[in-house]
């Protein structure tokens, strides 16, 4: 007497497909290298110092630090606002 194979039997279930093809990984690697080169050039060409006026005083910073800090703060504000919008839905 033979029994019918169970639906969870590893011998009868197909192997899961692997995510990410070789071409997709290559494109991702090329984009990562290109982004890294752009960021390094950005840092190299923005070395001059700028005066930043804060609530509690004035500081002199390299331009790249001021720009990165502004981008990070902007990203945090967008992330917090999107979380708040998701909670209200």
C-alpha positions in Angstrom: 0.0 0.0 0.0 1.4 3.3 -1.0 0.4 6.6 0.5 -0.1 9.8 -1.3 2.7 12.3 -0.9 2.1 15.0 1.6 2.0 18.6 0.3 5.0 19.6 2.4 7.1 16.6 1.3 10.5 18.0 0.3 10.8 15.4 -2.5 7.7 16.7 -4.2 7.9 20.5 -3.7 10.0 22.5 -6.1 13.1 24.3 -4.8 12.5 28.0 -4.2 13.9 30.3 -6.9 16.9 32.3 -6.0 16.4 36.1 -6.0 18.7 38.3 -7.9 20.3 37.3 -11.2 23.9 37.7 -12.1 23.1 40.7 -14.4 21.1 42.4 -11.6 24.0 42.0 -9.2 26.4 43.4 -11.8 24.2 46.4 -12.4 24.0 47.0 -8.6 27.7 46.8 -8.2 28.3 49.2 -11.0 25.8 51.7 -9.6 27.4 51.4 -6.1 30.9 52.1 -7.5 29.5 55.1 -9.5 27.8 56.5 -6.5 30.9 56.0 -4.4 33.0 57.9 -7.0 30.5 60.8 -7.1 30.4 61.0 -3.3 34.2 61.1 -3.1 34.4 63.8 -5.8 31.7 65.7 -3.9 33.8 65.6 -0.7 37.1 66.6 -2.5 35.6 69.6 -4.3 33.7 70.9 -1.3 36.5 71.5 1.2 36.1 75.2 1.7 34.9 76.4 5.1 31.5 78.1 5.7 30.1 79.9 8.6 26.9 78.3 10.0 24.6 80.2 12.3 23.0 78.0 14.9 20.5 78.9 17.6 23.2 78.8 20.3 26.1 80.3 18.3 28.1 80.4 15.1 30.5 77.7 13.9 32.8 77.4 11.0 32.5 74.0 9.2 33.7 72.4 6.0 31.0 72.9 3.3 30.6 69.1 2.9 29.8 68.6 6.6 27.1 71.3 6.4 25.6 69.8 3.3 25.6 66.3 4.6 24.1 67.4 8.0 21.3 69.3 6.1 20.6 66.2 3.9 20.5 63.9 7.0 18.1 66.3 8.8 15.9 66.6 5.7 15.8 62.8 5.4 14.8 62.4 9.1 12.0 65.0 8.7 10.7 63.2 5.6 10.9 59.8 7.4 9.1 61.1 10.5 6.3 62.7 8.4 5.8 59.5 6.4 5.5 57.5 9.6 3.0 60.0 10.9 1.0 59.7 7.7 1.0 55.9 7.8 -0.4 56.0 11.4 -3.3 58.2 10.4 -4.4 55.8 7.6 
